[in-house]
Amino acid sequence: MTNKTSTKTASNFSKAPKAVQEAWLANKISQGYKNRAKTKAMRAYYGKKHAIEAWIAKKAEASRKAKIAAYYASKNAQAAAA
């Protein structure tokens, strides 16, 4: 089973004048570079974002554990005093 649109496009492309082919290819290549740059930027942004979120989560977890420890320490102190 063949993809008819791609063969049609390919045959049209080969029939097109050389200048048109070159312009089309140049456009496709520049689009590729733009997309690559965009992808890189997005990866950098989300990489930083996730790193920051992980750091905040780690801090929050440490804080939560400290609060629990303090709570039980005070509870044990009250029990010992009673």
Secondary structure by P-SEA (a helix, b strand, c coil): cccaaaaaaaaaaaaccaaaaaaaaaaaaaaaaaaaaaaaaaaaaaaaaaaaaaaaaaaaaaaaaaaaaaaaaaaaaaaaac
